[in-house]
Amino acid sequence: MSTEHKPKVTNNRPNSVSERFHRRRQFLQKLALGLCLVLLSWVIFNTLTIISASSKQIDAFFILGGSIRREIYVAELAQQYPQTPILISRGSPDPCILLVFQRLAPQRMQNVWLEKCADSTFGNFYYSIPILRRWGVHKVKLISSQTHFPRAKWMAQILFGVHGIWVETDIVPEQGVPGNRESWSKTGLDVTRSLLWAGLSRIIQPKCVYVMRLTEVNMDFWQRQRFRCERQQDFNLR
């Protein structure tokens, strides 16, 4: 009587803990390397984009609210740049801005937009960057007061830089006390928030529902409200 011998089955599947860990580590290393290469490529491309934009003409004026001197300044400046759009983020009361431009640059009023959602310097950038991106801006002139720098400049360089936008700054000389109050704690908080928001802002595009042209300001309504404007030396808005 013959005896049949069954073939011995060998299990070749990796079943040791160390081997599975080794393969997982290799995968994570390759993934990390791939992400680093993608990030490096983006940084190089973004840097080249910003450098290229620095030599071009200004695409937009971006004014941070806080003093009517800033609106007066940009209204005077607008006469030299008839085609450049102006975005005023949470500036002076609407009728006051309207009176400034009616007096100093009436022919430029169609190019002025008011963003009215922001309630802080971080909010200025949070709501305005999506607007500037829709406009296709690559070079922006940031206008504010000396008391608002360097915080506003640092935030602009972080948040605009992520989007490949070159920033020029213009400091408005003040004749009164602007609305901004600076402190190291406020600066640290806003710069930290800007660093955290920088990456997300390329994906998340918050929309301000209170954006309007300056020409859409209803002066009759505001006159019924008995509005008041800042009075800065030698400029009578009323």
URLINPE-V654785 format. One record per pair of residues at least 12 apart in sequence whose C-alpha atoms are under 10 Angstrom apart, sorted by the first residue. I is the first residue (numbers start at 0). GAP is how many residues later the second one is. D is the distance in whole Angstrom. If there is no record, write none. Layout:
[[I:GAP:D] [I:GAP:D]]
This chain:
[[41:120:10] [42:119:9] [42:121:10] [44:119:9] [45:115:8] [45:116:7] [45:117:8] [45:118:5] [45:119:9] [46:114:8] [46:115:9] [46:117:7] [46:118:10] [46:119:10] [47:116:9] [48:89:8] [48:112:10] [48:114:9] [48:115:6] [48:116:8] [48:117:9] [49:88:8] [49:89:8] [49:110:10] [49:111:7] [49:112:9] [49:113:9] [49:114:5] [49:115:6] [49:116:5] [49:117:9] [50:113:9] [50:114:9] [50:115:8] [51:86:9] [51:87:10] [51:112:9] [51:113:10] [51:114:9] [52:84:9] [52:85:6] [52:86:6] [52:87:10] [52:111:8] [52:112:7] [52:113:6] [52:114:9] [53:84:8] [53:85:7] [53:86:9] [53:111:9] [53:112:6] [53:113:8] [53:114:9] [54:84:9] [54:111:9] [55:82:8] [55:83:7] [55:110:9] [56:27:10] [56:81:9] [56:82:7] [56:83:9] [57:23:9] [57:26:7] [57:27:10] [57:79:8] [57:80:8] [57:81:5] [57:82:6] [57:83:7] [57:108:9] [57:109:9] [57:110:9] [58:22:10] [58:24:9] [58:25:6] [58:26:7] [58:27:9] [58:73:9] [58:76:9] [58:77:8] [58:78:5] [58:79:7] [58:80:5] [58:81:6] [58:82:8] [58:106:10] [59:21:10] [59:23:9] [59:24:5] [59:25:5] [59:26:6] [59:27:7] [59:51:10] [59:72:8] [59:75:9] [59:76:10] [59:77:7] [59:78:9] [59:79:7] [59:80:5] [59:81:6] [59:82:9] [60:13:8] [60:16:10] [60:17:9] [60:20:10] [60:23:7] [60:24:6] [60:25:5] [60:26:6] [60:27:8] [60:51:9] [60:71:10] [60:76:10] [60:78:9] [60:79:6] [60:80:5] [60:81:6] [60:82:7] [60:107:10] [60:108:10] [60:109:10] [61:12:9] [61:23:9] [61:24:6] [61:25:5] [61:26:6] [61:27:7] [61:51:10] [61:62:10] [61:63:10] [61:66:9] [61:67:10] [61:70:9] [61:78:7] [61:79:6] [61:80:5] [61:81:6] [61:82:9] [61:105:10] [61:107:10] [62:23:8] [62:24:6] [62:25:5] [62:26:6] [62:27:9] [62:28:8] [62:51:10] [62:61:9] [62:78:8] [62:79:6] [62:80:5] [62:81:6] [62:82:10] [62:107:10] [63:23:9] [63:24:6] [63:25:5] [63:26:7] [63:27:7] [63:28:10] [63:54:10] [63:56:10] [63:57:8] [63:60:7] [63:61:9] [63:78:8] [63:79:6] [63:80:6] [63:81:9] [63:84:9] [63:88:9] [64:23:7] [64:24:6] [64:25:5] [64:26:4] [64:27:6] [64:28:10] [64:50:10] [64:51:10] [64:53:9] [64:54:10] [64:55:9] [64:56:9] [64:59:8] [64:78:9] [64:79:8] [64:80:10] [64:113:9] [64:114:8] [64:115:9] [65:23:9] [65:24:8] [65:25:6] [65:26:7] [65:54:10] [65:55:10] [65:78:8] [65:79:8] [65:82:9] [65:111:9] [65:112:6] [65:113:5] [65:114:6] [65:115:10] [66:24:7] [66:25:7] [66:77:9] [66:78:8] [66:105:10] [66:107:8] [66:108:10] [66:109:9] [66:110:8] [66:111:5] [66:112:6] [66:113:8] [66:163:8] [66:165:10] [67:23:7] [67:24:6] [67:25:9] [67:28:8] [67:29:8] [67:32:9] [67:106:9] [67:108:10] [67:110:8] [67:111:10] [67:161:8] [67:162:7] [67:163:9] [67:164:8] [68:23:9] [68:31:10] [68:75:9] [68:76:9] [68:103:7] [68:104:8] [68:105:7] [68:106:8] [68:107:9] [68:109:9] [68:161:9] [68:162:10] [68:163:7] [68:164:10] [68:166:10] [69:18:9] [69:21:9] [69:22:9] [69:27:10] [69:73:7] [69:74:6] [69:75:7] [69:100:10] [69:101:9] [69:102:6] [69:103:9] [69:104:9] [69:108:10] [70:17:8] [70:20:8] [70:21:8] [70:25:9] [70:26:7] [70:27:10] [70:29:7] [70:30:8] [70:72:9] [70:73:10] [70:101:10] [71:25:8] [71:27:10] [71:28:6] [71:29:8] [71:31:10] [71:32:8] [71:33:10] [71:100:9] [71:160:10] [71:163:9] [72:27:10] [72:31:10] [72:70:9] [72:71:10] [72:97:10] [72:98:10] [72:99:7] [72:100:9] [73:12:8] [73:14:10] [73:26:10] [73:27:9] [73:30:10] [73:31:9] [73:69:8] [73:96:10] [73:98:9] [74:22:9] [74:25:7] [74:26:6] [74:27:9] [74:28:9] [74:29:6] [74:30:6] [74:31:9] [74:33:8] [74:34:9] [74:37:9] [75:24:9] [75:25:9] [75:27:10] [75:28:6] [75:29:7] [76:27:10] [76:28:9] [77:23:9] [77:26:9] [77:27:7] [77:29:10] [77:30:7] [77:31:9] [77:33:9] [77:34:10] [78:25:8] [78:26:6] [78:27:9] [78:28:8] [78:29:7] [80:27:9] [81:23:10] [81:25:8] [81:26:6] [81:27:10] [81:29:8] [82:25:8] [82:27:10] [82:28:7] [83:24:9] [83:27:7] [83:28:9] [84:23:9] [84:24:10] [84:25:9] [84:26:5] [84:27:6] [84:28:8] [84:47:10] [84:50:9] [84:52:10] [85:22:9] [85:23:9] [85:24:9] [85:25:6] [85:26:5] [85:27:6] [85:28:8] [85:54:10] [85:55:10] [85:127:10] [85:128:10] [86:24:9] [86:25:6] [86:26:5] [86:27:6] [86:28:7] [86:41:8] [86:44:9] [86:45:8] [86:55:10] [86:124:10] [86:125:10] [86:126:9] [86:127:10] [87:24:8] [87:25:6] [87:26:5] [87:27:6] [87:28:9] [87:36:9] [87:40:9] [87:55:9] [87:123:10] [87:126:10] [88:24:9] [88:25:6] [88:26:5] [88:27:6] [88:28:8] [88:29:7] [88:30:9] [88:31:10] [88:32:9] [88:34:9] [88:35:6] [88:36:8] [88:38:8] [88:39:7] [88:122:9] [89:24:7] [89:25:6] [89:26:5] [89:27:7] [89:28:6] [89:29:7] [89:30:9] [89:31:9] [89:33:9] [89:34:7] [89:121:10] [90:23:8] [90:24:8] [90:25:8] [90:27:10] [90:33:10] [91:22:10] [91:137:8] [91:138:8] [92:23:10] [92:129:10] [92:134:8] [92:135:8] [92:136:7] [92:137:9] [93:20:8] [93:22:9] [93:120:8] [93:122:10] [93:123:7] [93:124:9] [93:125:9] [93:128:9] [93:133:10] [93:135:10] [94:119:9] [94:122:7] [94:123:8] [94:124:6] [94:125:10] [94:126:10] [94:127:7] [94:128:9] [94:132:8] [94:133:9] [94:134:8] [94:142:10] [95:123:10] [95:126:10] [95:131:8] [95:132:8] [95:133:6] [95:134:8] [95:141:7] [95:142:9] [96:12:10] [96:15:10] [96:17:9] [96:117:8] [96:120:9] [96:132:9] [96:140:9] [97:14:10] [97:116:6] [97:117:8] [97:118:10] [97:119:7] [97:120:10] [97:121:9] [97:139:10] [98:120:10] [98:130:10] [98:137:10] [98:138:6] [98:139:8] [99:135:9] [99:136:9] [99:137:7] [99:138:10] [100:113:9] [100:114:10] [101:113:10] [101:135:10] [102:134:9] [105:109:10] [107:106:10] [107:107:10] [108:104:8] [108:105:6] [108:106:6] [108:107:10] [109:103:7] [109:104:7] [109:105:6] [109:106:9] [110:102:8] [110:103:8] [110:104:9] [111:100:9] [111:101:6] [111:102:6] [111:103:8] [112:98:7] [112:99:6] [112:100:4] [112:101:6] [112:102:9] [112:103:10] [113:14:10] [113:96:8] [113:97:6] [113:98:5] [113:99:6] [113:100:6] [113:102:10] [113:103:10] [114:12:8] [114:13:7] [114:16:9] [114:93:7] [114:94:9] [114:95:6] [114:96:5] [114:97:7] [114:98:9] [115:12:10] [115:92:8] [115:93:8] [115:94:5] [115:95:6] [115:96:8] [116:90:9] [116:91:6] [116:92:7] [116:93:6] [116:94:8] [117:90:8] [117:92:10] [119:60:10] [119:70:10] [120:27:9] [120:30:9] [120:31:7] [120:34:9] [120:59:9] [120:69:8] [121:30:9] [121:33:8] [121:34:10] [121:37:10] [121:67:10] [121:68:6] [121:69:9] [121:71:8] [121:72:7] [121:75:10] [122:67:10] [123:28:10] [124:27:9] [124:30:8] [124:31:8] [124:34:8] [124:35:9] [124:69:9] [125:33:9] [125:68:9] [125:71:9] [125:72:10] [125:75:8] [125:79:9] [125:80:7] [125:81:9] [125:82:9] [126:78:8] [126:79:6] [126:80:6] [126:81:6] [126:82:10] [126:84:10] [127:77:10] [127:78:9] [127:79:9] [127:80:8] [127:83:10] [128:27:10] [128:30:8] [128:31:7] [128:34:9] [128:36:10] [128:72:9] [128:73:10] [128:76:8] [128:77:9] [128:78:10] [129:71:9] [129:72:9] [129:74:9] [129:75:6] [129:76:7] [129:77:7] [129:78:9] [130:74:9] [130:75:9] [130:76:8] [130:77:9] [130:80:9] [131:28:10] [131:33:10] [132:27:10] [132:30:8] [132:31:10] [132:32:9] [132:72:10] [135:29:10] [136:23:10] [136:26:10] [136:27:9] [136:28:7] [136:29:9] [137:22:9] [137:23:10] [137:25:8] [137:26:7] [137:27:4] [137:28:6] [137:29:9] [138:21:9] [138:25:9] [138:26:5] [138:27:5] [138:28:6] [138:29:8] [139:16:10] [139:20:9] [139:25:7] [139:26:6] [139:27:5] [139:28:6] [139:29:8] [140:25:9] [140:26:6] [140:27:5] [140:28:6] [140:29:7] [141:14:8] [141:25:7] [141:26:6] [141:27:5] [141:28:6] [141:29:8] [142:25:9] [142:26:6] [142:27:5] [142:28:6] [142:29:7] [143:25:8] [143:26:7] [143:27:5] [143:28:6] [143:29:9] [143:30:10] [143:34:10] [143:36:10] [144:25:8] [144:26:5] [144:27:5] [144:28:7] [144:29:7] [144:33:8] [144:34:10] [144:35:9] [145:24:9] [145:25:6] [145:26:7] [145:27:7] [145:28:8] [145:32:9] [145:34:10] [146:24:9] [146:25:10] [146:26:10] [146:27:9] [146:30:9] [146:31:8] [146:32:9] [146:33:7] [146:34:7] [146:35:7] [147:23:9] [147:30:9] [147:31:9] [147:32:6] [147:33:8] [147:34:7] [147:39:10] [148:20:10] [148:22:8] [148:31:10] [148:33:9] [148:38:10] [149:32:10] [149:37:8] [150:31:8] [150:32:9] [150:33:9] [150:35:9] [150:36:6] [150:37:8] [150:39:8] [150:40:7] [151:17:9] [151:35:9] [151:38:9] [151:39:9] [152:14:8] [152:15:9] [152:16:7] [152:17:10] [152:38:10] [153:33:9] [153:36:9] [153:37:7] [153:40:9] [154:32:9] [154:35:7] [154:36:6] [154:37:9] [154:38:9] [154:39:6] [154:40:8] [154:43:10] [155:12:9] [155:13:9] [155:35:10] [155:38:9] [156:37:10] [157:33:8] [157:36:7] [157:37:7] [157:39:9] [157:40:7] [158:32:10] [158:35:6] [158:36:8] [158:37:10] [158:38:8] [158:39:5] [158:40:9] [158:42:8] [158:43:10] [159:38:9] [159:41:10] [160:37:9] [161:33:10] [161:35:10] [161:36:6] [161:37:7] [161:39:9] [161:40:8] [162:35:9] [162:36:9] [162:38:9] [162:39:7] [173:58:9] [174:57:7] [174:58:7] [175:54:10] [175:55:9] [175:56:7] [175:57:8] [176:55:10]]
